[in-house]
């Protein structure tokens, strides 16, 4: 008897399970229909409430506020990235004094609300005007924009430091040992071997941090910085038309979705060698 006769003959595929309307599926379909109907109603209402005079008056201000938001987030993210490097290395340091300082910094800025940090800097430093004038720092802290930038930089640096630390520590120890066996210096090992691998791990958390900063930047309107939300509040105070907030939400949604797609393309580009 041949081996072919001993094999199990091919079996037909399992039957496709018949679709059944369960209670959860019915509820999900109803909720989805309600969301779609609400979206259509909102679009129709916006079209009906469209006022070209308001658009001409406040449209440029919205764009100006959008520019302020993007500038504030871009600068704070960049400065925070620079500050996060020594903080991350401080967290990984074997020196208990340095690691304790870095831990305390990260613990405070990750454990308290961003709005509280902004108020502490904007209103807190304002209480020490004479002392700041004596050392020449009042010129910086009297400006709400500078206070917001300072608060955002300190906040995002704490988050980025933890992202960087986790990414570096995720690289296997064997990579360090292999680099040492090749005679590479510690700087060469970090720059050419450890950091590129760590950045792949940290790429997505970095993108999430930028998105969170974009959405969190709306709080600067409270301290008289006319970003996108600040201009929205000013437009609403003069028109009492709440669709200004809807358009602000649309702007934020466009920014976040654009950044998400850019980050996804960047991630695909940098990790193309890991895919088969």
Secondary structure, DSSP 8 states (H G I E B T S, - for coil): --HHHHS---------------HHHHHHHHHHHHHHHHHHHHHHHHHHT--HHHHHHHHHHHHHHHHHHHHHHHHHHHHHHHHHHHHHHHHH-S-HHHHHHHHHHHHHHHHS-HHHHHHIIIIIGGGGHHHHHHHT-HHHHTSHHHHHHHHHHHHHHHHHHHHHHHHHHHS-HHHHHHHHHTT--HHHHIIIIIHHHHHHHHHHHHHHHHHHHHHHGGGGGGGT--SHHHHHHHHHHHH--THHHHHHHHHHHHHHHHHHHHHHHHHHHHTGGG--
